[in-house]
């Protein structure tokens, strides 16, 4: 088992750090929130008084932070200064591709091996240890990071060179945003045409319109497997997080000169939904806006 510095104990990071502790690792955890630190301690982690303190003697450094500015700041101000050069650096935050590549290059210049490893699965998967990790970095970096990521997830996939993990994450979530809007539209149209929602689900889930948004995350209560729709659209994947990923995808598309009209429209719709005070609502709740509610 290894000593791990874990920085960032929010909704996702808290569960991830707890799972590493359950696996027997010596997890030195830090967050600006005293409440988050208390939860981490209850889950078997050792709270650190600062990021610098958490990094002392670490064999692996894992960060789970809100945005690229936070990641770059923590790496520049703490990780590069205090982490042992032999530590593997693993950033699991969802950030823009350019920052991920810049941080990775800076780490390499200072003698570190670093990977970007954003996640898919949400809070429930973070708590259950069933996340999917999309990893960008060298083959050596992937091999070194893989055992730690496997202790927090069900799948660890090497996406390519530095920044590729972030690219895979935002493109995947752009597709998710687009398909969820389409699934909501389809359910609403089916109802207006007189189709029973469950009957439409039974047909579409085994037909050419099938998607994960339909079969695993149906946006209507009482249809298909249990989803946040069955809990008044609470829990799950918050609209604010979906919007963050769509904004990153549109930024990346502009930089790559890629035409993404469906992604752009999905981003516009989620902008409207969040602006209506629904940032904390599960992203499938956009069906209410599309229904005029």
Secondary structure, DSSP 8 states (H G I E B T S, - for coil): --EEEEE--SHHHHHHHHHHHHTT-EEEEE-S-HHHHHHHHHTT-EE-SSHHHHHTT-SEEEE--SSHHHHHHHIIIIIHHHS-TTSEEEE-S---HHHHHHHHHHHHHTT-EEEEEEEESHHHHHHHT-EEEEEES-HHHHHHHHHHHHTTEEEEEEEESTTHHHHHHHHHHHHHHHHHHHHHHHHHHHHHTT--HHHHHHHHTTSTT--HHHHTS-SSTTSSS--GGGGTT-SSSBHHHHHHHHHHHHHHHHHHT---HHHHHHHHHHHHHIIIIITTSBGGGHHHHHTT-
